[in-house]
Amino acid sequence: MNDDTEFGYRARQILNQGLDALDREVANRLHEAREVALKSQRVPVSGFRLAGIGHTVEVAFFSNARNLLAVMALTVGAMGTYYWNAFEQVREYEEIDSALLADELPPSAYLDRGFHAWLERASDSSSQ
């Protein structure tokens, strides 16, 4: 437990022990003094505060809006990258199609299994 919290609990217990022995008039005066002190301590808040939370709701909203903006930016970036890669792939396919159409081989040659084997051997020998 935190030392400050533990000190607060002990102080409260000591104060509560003597509460029953107080005169009713003294207890009422202490209660009124406490109310006056609390009224003078209150400060206006721009938003409303939730119990147990030290931030106003407006601050939490801007924090969530900032997070939302970050997620939206990441989403747009991911989508942009996806489309850019798709256009690059289409450009590569376009180059392959152009090369195939400009070639003098008939389309049936591309379906022949022997032709594929010859292409693999030819590409292996040209790379060496």
C-alpha positions in Angstrom: 0.0 0.0 0.0 1.1 3.6 -0.6 2.6 5.4 2.4 0.3 8.4 1.9 -2.8 6.2 1.6 -1.8 4.2 4.7 -1.3 7.5 6.7 -4.7 8.7 5.6 -6.4 5.5 6.8 -4.6 5.7 10.1 -5.5 9.4 10.6 -9.1 8.7 9.7 -9.3 5.8 12.3 -7.8 8.0 15.0 -10.3 10.8 14.3 -13.2 8.4 14.1 -12.3 7.0 17.6 -12.9 10.3 19.3 -16.1 11.1 17.3 -18.5 9.3 19.6 -17.2 11.3 22.7 -17.8 14.7 21.0 -20.7 16.9 22.2 -23.5 17.2 19.6 -23.1 21.0 19.5 -19.3 20.7 18.8 -20.0 18.1 16.1 -22.5 20.5 14.4 -20.0 23.4 14.4 -17.3 21.1 13.0 -19.7 20.0 10.2 -20.6 23.6 9.4 -17.0 24.6 9.3 -16.2 21.7 7.0 -19.1 22.8 4.6 -17.7 26.4 4.5 -14.2 25.1 3.8 -15.5 22.9 1.0 -17.5 25.7 -0.6 -14.5 28.0 -0.6 -12.3 25.2 -2.1 -14.5 24.5 -5.1 -13.3 25.9 -8.4 -15.3 26.1 -11.6 -14.6 23.4 -14.1 -14.9 23.8 -17.9 -16.4 20.3 -18.3 -17.9 18.0 -15.7 -15.7 15.6 -13.8 -16.5 12.0 -13.3 -16.1 10.5 -9.8 -12.6 9.0 -9.3 -11.2 10.4 -12.5 -8.9 13.4 -12.4 -9.6 14.6 -16.0 -12.6 16.5 -17.3 -14.7 14.8 -20.0 -13.6 17.4 -22.6 -9.9 16.4 -22.0 -10.9 12.7 -22.4 -12.8 13.6 -25.6 -9.8 15.3 -27.2 -7.6 12.4 -26.2 -10.1 10.0 -27.9 -10.3 12.3 -30.9 -6.5 12.3 -31.2 -6.5 8.5 -31.0 -9.2 8.4 -33.7 -7.2 10.7 -35.9 -4.1 8.5 -35.5 -6.1 5.3 -36.4 -7.6 7.1 -39.4 -4.2 8.2 -40.6 -2.9 4.7 -40.3 -5.9 3.3 -42.2 -5.4 5.8 -45.0 -1.7 5.0 -45.2 -2.4 1.2 -45.3 -5.0 1.6 -48.0 -2.7 3.9 -50.0 0.1 1.3 -49.8 -2.3 -1.5 -50.8 -3.5 0.5 -53.9 0.0 1.6 -54.8 1.2 -2.1 -54.8 -1.8 -3.1 -56.8 -1.0 -0.5 -59.5 2.6 -1.6 -59.5 1.5 -5.2 -60.0 -0.8 -4.2 -62.9 2.1 -2.3 -64.5 4.2 -5.4 -64.3 1.5 -7.5 -65.9 1.1 -4.9 -68.6 4.8 -5.2 -69.5 4.5 -9.0 -69.6 1.4 -8.9 -71.8 3.1 -6.4 -74.1 6.1 -8.6 -74.4 4.0 -11.7 -75.1 1.9 -9.9 -77.7 4.9 -8.5 -79.5 6.5 -11.9 -79.7 6.2 -13.9 -82.9 5.3 -17.2 -81.2 1.8 -18.5 -81.7 -0.3 -18.8 -78.4 -0.4 -22.6 -78.7 3.4 -22.6 -78.2 2.9 -21.3 -74.6 0.6 -24.2 -73.8 3.1 -26.9 -74.9 4.9 -28.6 -71.9 8.1 -29.0 -73.9 8.2 -25.3 -74.5 8.1 -24.6 -70.7 10.9 -27.1 -70.2 12.9 -25.5 -72.9 12.3 -22.0 -71.4 13.5 -23.2 -68.0 16.7 -24.7 -69.5 17.3 -21.6 -71.6 16.9 -19.2 -68.7 19.2 -21.4 -66.6 21.9 -21.4 -69.2 21.6 -17.7 -69.9 21.9 -16.8 -66.2 25.3 -18.6 -66.0 
